């Protein structure tokens, strides 16, 4: 199977000025673990990549240690995405850092018009110290509330700047502003990369495995062959399994492989080559991911 047979996953990162988007991008680049990331940003001047990560820097591209790259797209995001899709080898994953005043949902709408790309989720950062005040500002409030409403993964960042009582109020308010989003608390954007990027593109067969981040747990399962993939995706997204994100390949009743992708309570299924092995990686908060129930749902045995 060639990479071109699998839609190239694109994660859009949004959030108001100073919320921590660039810090998150640097964190992802430092912890790519062999995943070849391509980061797109409006202008290089807006993206402060840590100097120790940079191998080569030119006018329109920055090469990062480990095979990752950063590119500037100016006002032509569509062309930049198409160019990345034609690269040999292709990146494994694209990350778009939107500007602090842009609406991430509009970027995903553009993405939906391009063949060969698939939104891998909208991640929005919220500055714990200022997001509520900014949301009530008469000038920028509408932009911030629209950003939050678009979120599928919502990172409440800079928690070291607020107290416990204030944090509880913030979390409740944010869940009202972003219904259906998964809320992840963070300090200095230190979150598990898989929680942002949605796992690996081609998960292999394996056993339950823990992430280094203390907040998350994960499991890789081989699902039973011959299922209704749409129904399975819906069940994983809405069922009581504690799944935050999931991605993998499943064979339907006709033996055709499907790519299944879940972000929070939203899901998407697309066709892929039949050459890829069936396997799904599920990610959830530690203590909330029901591995036994997931194994039963997928018709897979849990080791141990």
N, C-alpha and C positions, 0 to 999 in steps of 0.2 A: 504494500500500500504506500502511496506517496502522500506527503504532507498536504498536497493540494486537495486531497479528497476529504480532509477534515477542515471545517471552518476555523479560521485563525481567531483565537479568543482575544477579545479586547476589553480591558478593564478601564473604566473612566473614573478618575479621581477628581472630586469637586470639593468645594468648601470656600468660605470667605477668606479674605486676606489675613494672613498670619495664623491660620488654623493648624498649619503643620503639613501641608501637602508635599512640599519639597523635602522635608525631613522624612516623610514616609517613603518617598521615591528613593532617597539615599539608603534607607533601611532595606527596601526591597532589593536594590542593587547589591548591597553588601551580603545579602542572604539568599541570593538566587539559587545557590546549590546546584549549579549545572544547567539551570533553565536559562535559555538565551532570551533575555528581555529586550524589547525595543521601546524606549520611552519617547513619546511625542509631546512637545511643548510649543506654545505659540512662538516664543522668542527665547533664545538662549540666555538673554539677559535676565529673564525671569526664573531661570533654573540654576540654582547654585549647587552643582554636583561637587561632592567632596573631592578635593584635589588628589588625594591618594588613590582614588578609584580610576582616574583618567589615565589612559595609555597614549592615545593620540587625539588631538583636537584640531578640527578644521572649521571652515566657515559654516558648514551645514550639518556636521555630524561629529559626535564625540564617541570614541571607542573606549569602552569600559573593560576593566579586567574581568576575565571570565567569559568573554564573548558577548556581553551586552552592549547596546548602543543607545545613544540619545540623539534625537533629530528635532530640528525646528521646522514647523509646518507653516508658519506665518498665517496667512488668511486662506490657505488651500489645504485643509485637512484631508479632503477626498483624495487628492493627488498623492499626498504623503502616504496615506494608507495603501493605495494601489502600488506605489513604488516598493513599500515594505513587503507586500505580498508577492512581488516578483523577485525578491532577493534570493540568492542561492549561497548558503542555505537560508531558508526562511527563519525568522525569529520564531520561538515557541509561543510567545505571548507578547501582546502589545499593551502598554500602559499609556493612557492619555492623561496628562496633568492639565486640567482646564484652568483658565484664569480665575482669579478670586471673585470675579463678578459675572461669570458665565453660568448658564443653566445646564447642568450635565445631561438632563433629559433631551435637550436639543441636539447634543452631540450623538447620543444613541439613536435619535431619529435619523440623522445623517448616515450613521453606520448601517441602519436597516436597509438602506437603498443600495448598498454595495454587496455584490455577490462574493462569497468566499470569506466573509467576516461574520463574527457572531459576538454580540455583547456578552461579556462574562460577568457583568454586574456593574452597578454604580456605587462607588464608595465615596461617602461624603464625610469630611472631618468637621467636627464642631469644637471650638475653643471653649472649654469649660468655664473659663474666666470671663468671657465676653459674649457668648452666643445669644443669650437671652436679651441682653441690653441691645445688641446690634439688631436682633430680630424686631425690636420695638422702635428702632430708629426710623424716622419718617422718610429718610432718603434711601437707605439701603435695606430696610426691613423686608420689603417685598421680595427682593433678590434672595435674601437669606432663607426666608420661609419656603420659597420655591426650590432652592437647593436641597433643603432638608426633606421636602416632600418627595423629591426624586430618589432619595436614598434607598438602596437595598441593603447595604452594609453601612451602618452609621458608627463612626469612631468618635467617642467622646474623649477628646485629647486634653492634655494638660491638667489631669486630675490632681496633680500635686499642688495646684494653685487654689483649690477649694476644699472646704471642710466636708465631713461626712453628711451632715444634714443638708447642706447645699447640693451635694452630689445627688442625694435621693430625689430632691425636687427637680433637678436638672434631668435626670433619667426619666422620670415620669412625664415631664413636659416634652422631652424629645420624642418619646414613644407616641405621644399625641400628635406631634408635628409630622412624624414619619411612620404612619401606621403600616405594619407589615415588615418594617425593617428590622434587621438584627442589630442590636446595640452592643458594641464592644468598648469597654473602658480601657483607657491607655494613658501612659505617661511617656512623653517624648516619642510618641508613635511606635512604641515597642510592642508590636502585635505579631502574631504568627503569620508569616507570608502566605501560607495556604488559606488563611481566613480571608485575605484580600484577593488572592489570585485564583482561589477555587480549586486547589489541589493540582495534580499533575495532568498533563494532556493525555497521556497514554498510560494509565495506572496498570501496574503488573499484578499478578496474582500474589497473595500474601496473607499475612495474619494480622491481628490487631496490632497497631503501633502507636505510640504516644509521640506527640510533638514536644519540642523543647519548651515551648511556652506553657506555663502552668495553667493557663486558662482553658486549653483545648485538649481534646482527645480525638483520635481518628481510627478508622478501621477500613481495610480493603477487603472486599468480598467478591467472589465469583458468583453471579446470579444464575438462577436456573434458566435453562434454554427454553425458548418458546413461550414468551409472555406478551401481554398487551403492554407495550412500553409506555404508551401515553398514560395508562392507568397506574403503572408502577411509579412514574414520575410524579403524578398527582398525589399518590399515597405517601411517597417519601417527603414531599414538600409540605403536606398538610397533616400527616399522621403524627402520633405521639412518640416519635423516635428521637427527638432532640437534634435533628439534622439542621445545621446552619448552612452548610454547603455540601454539594455532592456532584461528582462528575464521573462518567465512565461509559462503557460500551455494553450494550445488551442486545441479544438476539430475539427477534419477535417470532410470532407463530410460523412465519414463512422462512425462518432461518436468516433473515436479513438483519445485519448489524445496524444499530441506531446509537447515536451519541446522545446521552442523557445529561442534562445540565440543570442544577438547582441552585438558586440563590434565595435564601430566606424561604418565603412561601410561594415563590414564583419558579416556574420550570419551563424547559424547552427541550424538544426532541428533534433531531435532524438525521438524515441518512449519511452513512459512511460506507467505506469498503467492507466487504465481508471477510477480509484477511486479518482484521484486528481481533485479538482475543477479548472475550467478555470479562469485564472486571469493573467494579465501581468503588471509588473511594468516598467515604462519608466523613464529614468533619462536624464536630459539635462541642459544646462546652463540657469541660471535665465534670463528670458526675451526672450529666444530663443526657449523654449519648447512650441510648439503650441498645447495646450491641447484640444481645440475645434476640430482642424483638426484630432488629434489622436482619439478622441472620435468618429468622423465620420468614420474614417478609420476602427476602430475596431467594429463599430456598437454599441457603448456604449454611454449612456447618461452621460454628465458631470454635477454633482450636482452644484447647484447655478448658 
